[in-house]
């Protein structure tokens, strides 16, 4: 909110999935309470499925429209998702990178994390230098996301996703994770070795990352007591 108050046309990096929904709801409430106009906010989604019909309700364009653009009162034309059209897919990644750069880069990137450690749809093995490109989803990710589709077979096999290199360029990363299913991925991201096998560990290479977790998602963190101590004793000027 302070970012948007300071910069009404701030560029947000938007995650989909169930994790950020409470954050978007909180943003709506704060925007209403503070009578903040969000119509100039710009946004770039992390990823998009390949192979869904345009307008499919689980395409991330549709999800972002339904769960972010409409409730927050954003301007649809300001909000971008990677173009998954088959005719232009070979150049869609480059086009998305150019659009992000033309917008001046992402100010604040909201991230979830997959149970397999992916951020965006950067599955294990994704290069830390990767840019927006087509990826093959792991079967674990397809199973995790099958709840949104009629059957596992209906879950796309491929996606187009911002790369870890794209995500690293954002000025501030906010990684969200809730629930015990995310505990191992969070521990690997925050405390594990920096390795492409755990794409979430890319946060350790970023100068400004905030990790917001509940107790269940924090359960495997070895240094949790220190993080609580640091939070309780944070300097007055150090806000999220
Ligand atoms: P979820 O997905 O928020 O639905 O758990 C997170 C992710 O896959 O990045």
Boltz pocket constraint, residues with backbone or C-beta under 6 A from the ligand:
constraints:
  - pocket:
      binder: B
      contacts: [[A, 16], [A, 17], [A, 18], [A, 19], [A, 20], [A, 112], [A, 113], [A, 114], [A, 115], [A, 118], [A, 119], [A, 120]]
      max_distance: 6.0
